[in-house]
Amino acid sequence: MKYEYTIKNDKFNRKKIFYIVIIMIVFAIIIGGLFWFINKDNIYDKYNVYDKKNKDIGTIEHYKDETENIYISLYYPKTESEDFNKIINQYYKNYIKEQKVSEKSKDILYMDYSIDEVYDQFINLKLKIEKFNEDEKLISSTNKIFSYDLKNNTLLTVDDCLRNLYKTSLAGINGIDKINYDNSNIRIEKSKLVIYTDENLKEKVEINYADNKDLIKLANKNIPSNAPIDVAKPTAQPKIDPNKKIVAITLDDGPHKTNTLRTIELFEKYNGRATFLMLGKNVKLYPDIVKTVYEHGFEIGSHSWDHPDLRKLDVDGVNKQIVDTQNEIFSITGFEPKIIRPPYGATNDMSKEVIANNGLKIALWNLDTEDWKLKDANKIKDAIVDNAFNGAVILIHDIHTFTIDGLEMALAELDKRGYQFVTLDTLSQYFELKNVLR
């Protein structure tokens, strides 16, 4: 009996221990679950803090999100410029969209930034984005830098900071040949421009303002430059309906003391724009008109200084025709033409090379009205209207009053026929102008 009791007792004890273990396991799971639920956010605490240095501009914004595959914590600034804020927001949103979802790890995406302001006009912003796996091992790191002009509401590129000849003039600087006009990895400092030549922002070129005054396009009283500081940002280009016909009307030989301003009014009546190919000598005579053309959003191109046949000049002569005109237009507008229409459309291999070395494209036409020969407003109107086509680049001259009289009638008729009037630059975004832009 005693033996039987002992066996029963042992079974009871083992059963009791089993139940106790089960209860303890269940209890541990419940406690662990509660602890995880209460403290689950604490896992990411280190990603919900930011470096307090270099954040004196604007306010600090925090975007946080969590899905099954990724935890996101991004710090970024909100500045006084709504346009710049949109650029910043769009950048990080696009970055998030580009991330590939990991099936093996719940990744962590973290962004911090530094920001500073120079001369109450330029904002420099640097974003650093890091991606970690769930073991907190760094997967990737991305740096992005922006420089923003508050006065002109413009995200700056090299083209906004340096004149066309920067590659030639700065040829002695290592890395300058790698820098393109559209490079936006730049930083505006008090005494120099810093341009990064690689996406990781490890290699850079530094350009001192004082030593390169003739090349600097930044318009600020504290920055050595020939750029004027009293020029308004050009009016935005009108929106284009791609389903309607468009033409670019180009006007040579101006500006003219009265006709050019009248021409602006005619195009604006139809919410249109045009391209003026100007002679340097006339630019010098009528600087206020040139400034008005620029500020109203009309395109300005070069037509040489005083209309010679470039084929009859030597290299220095062609170069002077181009450079003097570029300098004159830049001194008034702070803008440098990107196109030149050679007088008579005439070039040879030498002049083409000089033009290219000055960072310009040759702009010709595909509809010549020969207004200078017709000398009659009605005939000029007919020459424009009867020959116009979708994608036409029309050549006229704003130095002739009879031409502008004919243009007035032509615009009214073309508007009735559903045409839109645009700059040559805008037209090139919709048509491949192989025989026009070279």
TIVO-910914 format. One record per residue (C-alpha): residue in three letters; x, y, z. Coordinates in steps of 0.2 Angstrom, whole numbers, plus 5000, padded with zeros to 4 digits. Each point is the difference from the previous one (the first is absolute). Example, Ala and Ser with C-alpha at 12.3 -4.5 7.8 and 13.67 -1.06 7.14 Angstrom:
SETI; type; xx; yy; zz
SETI; ALA; 5062; 4978; 5039
SETI; SER; 5006; 5017; 4997
% end
This chain:
SETI; type; xx; yy; zz
SETI; MET; 5000; 5000; 5000
SETI; LYS; 5014; 5012; 5004
SETI; TYR; 5008; 4996; 4984
SETI; GLU; 4984; 5003; 4990
SETI; TYR; 4998; 5017; 5010
SETI; THR; 5017; 5005; 4995
SETI; ILE; 4997; 4997; 4982
SETI; LYS; 4984; 5010; 5000
SETI; ASN; 5008; 5014; 5009
SETI; ASP; 5014; 5001; 4988
SETI; LYS; 4988; 5000; 4985
SETI; PHE; 4990; 5014; 5009
SETI; ASN; 5016; 5010; 5003
SETI; ARG; 5006; 4998; 4982
SETI; LYS; 4983; 5005; 4994
SETI; LYS; 5000; 5015; 5012
SETI; ILE; 5017; 5005; 4994
SETI; PHE; 4995; 4998; 4982
SETI; TYR; 4985; 5012; 5002
SETI; ILE; 5010; 5012; 5010
SETI; VAL; 5013; 5001; 4986
SETI; ILE; 4986; 5002; 4987
SETI; ILE; 4992; 5014; 5010
SETI; MET; 5017; 5008; 5002
SETI; ILE; 5003; 4999; 4981
SETI; VAL; 4983; 5008; 4997
SETI; PHE; 5003; 5013; 5013
SETI; ALA; 5017; 5004; 4992
SETI; ILE; 4993; 5002; 4983
SETI; ILE; 4986; 5011; 5006
SETI; ILE; 5013; 5011; 5010
SETI; GLY; 5012; 5000; 4985
SETI; GLY; 4986; 5005; 4988
SETI; LEU; 4994; 5014; 5012
SETI; PHE; 5018; 5006; 5001
SETI; TRP; 5002; 4999; 4982
SETI; PHE; 4984; 5009; 4997
SETI; ILE; 5004; 5014; 5012
SETI; ASN; 5018; 5002; 4995
SETI; LYS; 4999; 4996; 4981
SETI; ASP; 5004; 5018; 4996
SETI; ASN; 5015; 5001; 5011
SETI; ILE; 5009; 4988; 4987
SETI; TYR; 5001; 5015; 4988
SETI; ASP; 5003; 5014; 5013
SETI; LYS; 5017; 5003; 4994
SETI; TYR; 4993; 5004; 4983
SETI; ASN; 4988; 5013; 5007
SETI; VAL; 5013; 5012; 5005
SETI; TYR; 5010; 5013; 4989
SETI; ASP; 5016; 5009; 5001
SETI; LYS; 4996; 5017; 5007
SETI; LYS; 5014; 5009; 4991
SETI; ASN; 4998; 5010; 4984
SETI; LYS; 4981; 5002; 5001
SETI; ASP; 4998; 5018; 5003
SETI; ILE; 4991; 5003; 4984
SETI; GLY; 4981; 4996; 4999
SETI; THR; 4991; 4987; 5011
SETI; ILE; 5004; 4982; 5002
SETI; GLU; 4987; 4988; 4993
SETI; HIS; 4999; 4981; 5003
SETI; TYR; 4992; 4987; 4989
SETI; LYS; 4998; 4983; 5008
SETI; ASP; 4992; 4985; 4993
SETI; GLU; 5000; 4981; 5003
SETI; THR; 4995; 4985; 4990
SETI; GLU; 5003; 4982; 5001
SETI; ASN; 5016; 5002; 4990
SETI; ILE; 5007; 5016; 5005
SETI; TYR; 5001; 5013; 5013
SETI; ILE; 5002; 5018; 4994
SETI; SER; 5006; 5015; 5010
SETI; LEU; 5005; 5016; 4990
SETI; TYR; 5005; 5017; 5007
SETI; TYR; 4999; 5014; 4987
SETI; PRO; 4998; 5019; 5001
SETI; LYS; 4985; 5011; 4996
SETI; THR; 5007; 5017; 4993
SETI; GLU; 4992; 5017; 4996
SETI; SER; 4999; 4995; 4982
SETI; GLU; 4985; 4989; 4995
SETI; ASP; 5008; 4996; 4984
SETI; PHE; 5016; 4993; 5008
SETI; ASN; 4989; 4990; 5013
SETI; LYS; 4991; 4992; 4985
SETI; ILE; 5017; 4995; 4993
SETI; ILE; 5006; 4993; 5016
SETI; ASN; 4984; 4990; 5003
SETI; GLN; 5000; 4993; 4983
SETI; TYR; 5018; 4994; 5001
SETI; TYR; 4997; 4990; 5016
SETI; LYS; 4983; 4993; 4994
SETI; ASN; 5009; 4994; 4983
SETI; TYR; 5014; 4993; 5010
SETI; ILE; 4988; 4989; 5011
SETI; LYS; 4991; 4994; 4984
SETI; GLU; 5016; 4995; 4993
SETI; GLN; 5004; 4988; 5014
SETI; LYS; 4999; 4982; 4997
SETI; VAL; 4990; 4990; 5013
SETI; SER; 5011; 4987; 5009
SETI; GLU; 4991; 4983; 5003
SETI; LYS; 5013; 4994; 5012
SETI; SER; 5002; 5016; 5011
SETI; LYS; 4990; 5014; 5007
SETI; ASP; 5011; 5015; 4994
SETI; ILE; 5002; 5017; 5008
SETI; LEU; 5001; 5016; 4990
SETI; TYR; 5007; 5015; 5009
SETI; MET; 5004; 5018; 4994
SETI; ASP; 5007; 5015; 5009
SETI; TYR; 5006; 5016; 4993
SETI; SER; 5011; 5016; 5002
SETI; ILE; 4995; 5017; 4993
SETI; ASP; 5007; 5018; 4999
SETI; GLU; 4997; 5016; 4992
SETI; VAL; 5012; 5012; 4991
SETI; TYR; 4997; 5019; 4998
SETI; ASP; 4981; 4998; 5003
SETI; GLN; 4998; 4993; 4983
SETI; PHE; 5007; 4983; 4998
SETI; ILE; 4995; 4984; 5010
SETI; ASN; 5012; 4985; 5000
SETI; LEU; 4992; 4984; 5005
SETI; LYS; 5008; 4983; 5002
SETI; LEU; 4990; 4984; 5003
SETI; LYS; 5007; 4984; 5006
SETI; ILE; 4990; 4984; 4998
SETI; GLU; 5005; 4984; 5007
SETI; LYS; 4992; 4983; 4998
SETI; PHE; 5003; 4986; 5013
SETI; ASN; 4994; 4982; 5001
SETI; GLU; 4991; 4993; 5015
SETI; ASP; 5017; 4996; 5008
SETI; GLU; 5005; 5018; 4998
SETI; LYS; 5013; 4997; 4987
SETI; LEU; 5002; 5014; 4988
SETI; ILE; 4994; 4995; 4983
SETI; SER; 5002; 5017; 4990
SETI; SER; 5003; 5018; 5003
SETI; THR; 4995; 5015; 4989
SETI; ASN; 5005; 5018; 5001
SETI; LYS; 4990; 5013; 4990
SETI; ILE; 5004; 5019; 5000
SETI; PHE; 4989; 5014; 4995
SETI; SER; 5004; 5019; 4998
SETI; TYR; 4985; 5011; 4998
SETI; ASP; 4998; 5018; 4995
SETI; LEU; 4987; 5008; 5011
SETI; LYS; 4999; 5016; 4990
SETI; ASN; 4997; 4992; 4983
SETI; ASN; 4991; 4984; 5007
SETI; THR; 5012; 4989; 4991
SETI; LEU; 5009; 4984; 5003
SETI; LEU; 5017; 5004; 4994
SETI; THR; 5011; 4991; 4988
SETI; VAL; 5017; 5003; 4993
SETI; ASP; 4991; 5010; 4985
SETI; ASP; 4993; 5012; 5013
SETI; CYS; 5017; 5003; 5008
SETI; LEU; 5013; 5000; 4986
SETI; ARG; 5000; 5008; 4983
SETI; ASN; 5002; 4989; 4984
SETI; LEU; 5019; 5001; 4999
SETI; TYR; 5003; 4992; 5017
SETI; LYS; 5008; 4984; 4993
SETI; THR; 5012; 5009; 4988
SETI; SER; 5004; 5014; 5013
SETI; LEU; 5002; 4988; 5014
SETI; ALA; 5009; 4986; 4990
SETI; GLY; 5015; 5000; 5013
SETI; ILE; 4988; 4994; 5014
SETI; ASN; 5001; 4982; 5002
SETI; GLY; 4982; 4992; 4998
SETI; ILE; 4992; 5015; 4991
SETI; ASP; 4998; 4990; 4984
SETI; LYS; 4988; 4988; 5010
SETI; ILE; 4988; 5014; 5004
SETI; ASN; 4984; 5002; 4989
SETI; TYR; 4989; 5015; 5000
SETI; ASP; 4985; 4991; 5008
SETI; ASN; 5011; 4994; 5015
SETI; SER; 4990; 5005; 5016
SETI; ASN; 5012; 4992; 5012
SETI; ILE; 5007; 5018; 5005
SETI; ARG; 5002; 5010; 5016
SETI; ILE; 5000; 5019; 5001
SETI; GLU; 5013; 5006; 5012
SETI; LYS; 5005; 5018; 5005
SETI; SER; 5016; 5000; 4990
SETI; LYS; 4999; 4986; 4988
SETI; LEU; 4989; 4988; 4990
SETI; VAL; 5002; 4982; 5004
SETI; ILE; 4995; 4987; 4987
SETI; TYR; 4999; 4982; 5003
SETI; THR; 5006; 4989; 4986
SETI; ASP; 4993; 4983; 5006
SETI; GLU; 4984; 4994; 5008
SETI; ASN; 5008; 4996; 5016
SETI; LEU; 5006; 5018; 5003
SETI; LYS; 5018; 4994; 5003
SETI; GLU; 5008; 5009; 4985
SETI; LYS; 4997; 5018; 4997
SETI; VAL; 5006; 5016; 4991
SETI; GLU; 5002; 5017; 5009
SETI; ILE; 4998; 5016; 4990
SETI; ASN; 5005; 5016; 5009
SETI; TYR; 4988; 5015; 4996
SETI; ALA; 5013; 5014; 5001
SETI; ASP; 5012; 4991; 4989
SETI; ASN; 4987; 4996; 4987
SETI; LYS; 4989; 5015; 5000
SETI; ASP; 4997; 4999; 4981
SETI; LEU; 4993; 4983; 5001
SETI; ILE; 4988; 5001; 5015
SETI; LYS; 4982; 5002; 4996
SETI; LEU; 4993; 5001; 5018
SETI; ALA; 4992; 5016; 5003
SETI; ASN; 5003; 5006; 5018
SETI; LYS; 5009; 5016; 5006
SETI; ASN; 5011; 4990; 5011
SETI; ILE; 5007; 4989; 4986
SETI; PRO; 5012; 5007; 4987
SETI; SER; 4992; 4999; 4983
SETI; ASN; 4995; 5010; 4985
SETI; ALA; 4982; 4993; 5002
SETI; PRO; 4987; 5014; 5002
SETI; ILE; 4990; 4999; 5017
SETI; ASP; 4985; 5010; 4995
SETI; VAL; 4993; 4988; 4987
SETI; ALA; 4983; 4991; 5003
SETI; LYS; 4998; 4982; 4998
SETI; PRO; 4992; 4997; 4982
SETI; THR; 4982; 4997; 4999
SETI; ALA; 4996; 4981; 4998
SETI; GLN; 4997; 4993; 4983
SETI; PRO; 4981; 4997; 4996
SETI; LYS; 4993; 4982; 5001
SETI; ILE; 5000; 4992; 4984
SETI; ASP; 4986; 4989; 4994
SETI; PRO; 5009; 4986; 4991
SETI; ASN; 4984; 4996; 4989
SETI; LYS; 5001; 5017; 4992
SETI; LYS; 5012; 5007; 4987
SETI; ILE; 5015; 5010; 5005
SETI; VAL; 5012; 5011; 4991
SETI; ALA; 5015; 5010; 5005
SETI; ILE; 5002; 5017; 4993
SETI; THR; 5018; 5007; 5000
SETI; LEU; 5004; 5018; 4998
SETI; ASP; 5017; 5005; 4994
SETI; ASP; 5011; 5016; 5001
SETI; GLY; 4992; 5009; 5015
SETI; PRO; 4997; 5006; 5012
SETI; HIS; 4991; 5015; 4992
SETI; LYS; 4996; 5016; 5010
SETI; THR; 4981; 4998; 4998
SETI; ASN; 4996; 4984; 4990
SETI; THR; 5007; 4988; 5013
SETI; LEU; 4989; 5005; 5014
SETI; ARG; 4985; 5001; 4988
SETI; THR; 5004; 4982; 4995
SETI; ILE; 5000; 4994; 5018
SETI; GLU; 4982; 5008; 5003
SETI; LEU; 4994; 4991; 4984
SETI; PHE; 5006; 4983; 5006
SETI; GLU; 4994; 5002; 5018
SETI; LYS; 4982; 5004; 4993
SETI; TYR; 5000; 4982; 4994
SETI; ASN; 5009; 4993; 5016
SETI; GLY; 5015; 4996; 4988
SETI; ARG; 5018; 5002; 5000
SETI; ALA; 5014; 5002; 4986
SETI; THR; 5019; 5000; 4998
SETI; PHE; 5010; 5016; 4997
SETI; LEU; 5017; 4997; 4991
SETI; MET; 5009; 5017; 5005
SETI; LEU; 5014; 5009; 4993
SETI; GLY; 5013; 5005; 5014
SETI; LYS; 5001; 5018; 4993
SETI; ASN; 4981; 5002; 5002
SETI; VAL; 5000; 4992; 5017
SETI; LYS; 5012; 5013; 5006
SETI; LEU; 4989; 5014; 4993
SETI; TYR; 4984; 4994; 5008
SETI; PRO; 5004; 4991; 5017
SETI; ASP; 4983; 5004; 5008
SETI; ILE; 4991; 4992; 4985
SETI; VAL; 5012; 4984; 5002
SETI; LYS; 4996; 4999; 5018
SETI; THR; 4981; 5001; 4997
SETI; VAL; 5001; 4986; 4987
SETI; TYR; 5009; 4989; 5012
SETI; GLU; 4989; 5004; 5015
SETI; HIS; 4984; 4996; 4990
SETI; GLY; 5006; 4983; 4996
SETI; PHE; 5005; 5002; 4982
SETI; GLU; 5015; 4990; 4994
SETI; ILE; 5016; 5010; 4995
SETI; GLY; 5013; 4993; 4988
SETI; SER; 5015; 5008; 4992
SETI; HIS; 5001; 5006; 4982
SETI; SER; 5018; 5006; 5001
SETI; TRP; 5006; 5017; 5005
SETI; ASP; 4998; 5010; 4983
SETI; HIS; 4994; 4987; 4987
SETI; PRO; 5015; 4995; 4991
SETI; ASP; 5002; 4984; 4989
SETI; LEU; 5009; 4989; 5012
SETI; ARG; 5009; 4991; 4986
SETI; LYS; 5009; 5015; 4996
SETI; LEU; 5008; 5002; 5017
SETI; ASP; 5015; 4992; 5008
SETI; VAL; 4998; 4990; 5017
SETI; ASP; 5003; 5015; 5010
SETI; GLY; 4987; 5010; 4991
SETI; VAL; 4987; 4987; 5001
SETI; ASN; 5004; 4998; 5019
SETI; LYS; 4999; 5019; 5003
SETI; GLN; 4983; 5001; 4991
SETI; ILE; 4993; 4986; 5012
SETI; VAL; 5009; 5005; 5016
SETI; ASP; 4996; 5019; 4999
SETI; THR; 4981; 4996; 4997
SETI; GLN; 5000; 4987; 5014
SETI; ASN; 5008; 5012; 5012
SETI; GLU; 4988; 5014; 4996
SETI; ILE; 4984; 4990; 5002
SETI; PHE; 5007; 4992; 5016
SETI; SER; 5004; 5017; 5008
SETI; ILE; 4982; 5005; 4997
SETI; THR; 4990; 4984; 5004
SETI; GLY; 5012; 4989; 5010
SETI; PHE; 4996; 4987; 4986
SETI; GLU; 5010; 4993; 4986
SETI; PRO; 4993; 4995; 4984
SETI; LYS; 5001; 4981; 4996
SETI; ILE; 4997; 5003; 4981
SETI; ILE; 5007; 5010; 4986
SETI; ARG; 4993; 5004; 4983
SETI; PRO; 5015; 5004; 4989
SETI; PRO; 4996; 5014; 4988
SETI; TYR; 4993; 4994; 4984
SETI; GLY; 5000; 4983; 5008
SETI; ALA; 5018; 4999; 4993
SETI; THR; 5014; 4989; 5008
SETI; ASN; 5015; 4990; 4996
SETI; ASP; 5010; 4987; 5010
SETI; MET; 5010; 5013; 5009
SETI; SER; 4985; 5011; 5006
SETI; LYS; 4991; 4984; 5005
SETI; GLU; 5014; 4995; 5011
SETI; VAL; 5001; 5017; 5008
SETI; ILE; 4982; 5001; 5003
SETI; ALA; 5001; 4982; 5008
SETI; ASN; 5015; 5006; 5011
SETI; ASN; 4989; 5014; 5007
SETI; GLY; 4987; 4988; 5006
SETI; LEU; 4987; 5005; 4986
SETI; LYS; 4989; 4990; 4988
SETI; ILE; 4996; 5007; 4983
SETI; ALA; 4981; 5004; 4997
SETI; LEU; 4994; 5002; 4983
SETI; TRP; 4982; 4999; 4993
SETI; ASN; 4988; 4990; 4989
SETI; LEU; 4989; 5014; 4994
SETI; ASP; 5007; 5016; 4993
SETI; THR; 4988; 5014; 4997
SETI; GLU; 5012; 5011; 4991
SETI; ASP; 4992; 5015; 5008
SETI; TRP; 5014; 5011; 4997
SETI; LYS; 4997; 4997; 4981
SETI; LEU; 4981; 5001; 5000
SETI; LYS; 4999; 5016; 5010
SETI; ASP; 4981; 4999; 5001
SETI; ALA; 4990; 4996; 5015
SETI; ASN; 4986; 4990; 4991
SETI; LYS; 5013; 4990; 4990
SETI; ILE; 5010; 4996; 5016
SETI; LYS; 4984; 4995; 5009
SETI; ASP; 4996; 4988; 4985
SETI; ALA; 5018; 4993; 5000
SETI; ILE; 4998; 4995; 5018
SETI; VAL; 4982; 4994; 5000
SETI; ASP; 5000; 4991; 4983
SETI; ASN; 5016; 4990; 5004
SETI; ALA; 4998; 4997; 5019
SETI; PHE; 5001; 4982; 5005
SETI; ASN; 5000; 4991; 5017
SETI; GLY; 5018; 5001; 5006
SETI; ALA; 5005; 5015; 4988
SETI; VAL; 5015; 5011; 5005
SETI; ILE; 4995; 5016; 4992
SETI; LEU; 5013; 5014; 4995
SETI; ILE; 4996; 5018; 5001
SETI; HIS; 5008; 5016; 5005
SETI; ASP; 4994; 5012; 5014
SETI; ILE; 5010; 5015; 4993
SETI; HIS; 4987; 5002; 4987
SETI; THR; 4983; 5009; 5004
SETI; PHE; 4992; 4992; 4985
SETI; THR; 5005; 4983; 5007
SETI; ILE; 4992; 5003; 5017
SETI; ASP; 4984; 5006; 4991
SETI; GLY; 4999; 4984; 4990
SETI; LEU; 5004; 4990; 5016
SETI; GLU; 4985; 5008; 5009
SETI; MET; 4988; 4994; 4987
SETI; ALA; 5009; 4983; 4998
SETI; LEU; 4999; 4996; 5019
SETI; ALA; 4981; 5004; 5000
SETI; GLU; 4997; 4988; 4985
SETI; LEU; 5011; 4986; 5007
SETI; ASP; 4992; 5001; 5017
SETI; LYS; 4983; 4997; 4991
SETI; ARG; 5008; 4985; 4992
SETI; GLY; 5005; 4993; 5017
SETI; TYR; 5018; 5004; 5000
SETI; GLN; 5010; 5003; 5016
SETI; PHE; 5015; 5011; 5000
SETI; VAL; 5016; 4994; 5009
SETI; THR; 5019; 5003; 5001
SETI; LEU; 5012; 4990; 4990
SETI; ASP; 5005; 4992; 5016
SETI; THR; 4983; 4994; 5004
SETI; LEU; 4997; 4994; 4982
SETI; SER; 5015; 4989; 5002
SETI; GLN; 4992; 4991; 5014
SETI; TYR; 4986; 4994; 4988
SETI; PHE; 5009; 4999; 4984
SETI; GLU; 5017; 4992; 4994
SETI; LEU; 5007; 5015; 4991
SETI; LYS; 5015; 4992; 4992
SETI; ASN; 5001; 5013; 4986
SETI; VAL; 4997; 5015; 5011
SETI; LEU; 5010; 4997; 5016
SETI; ARG; 5018; 4994; 4997
% end
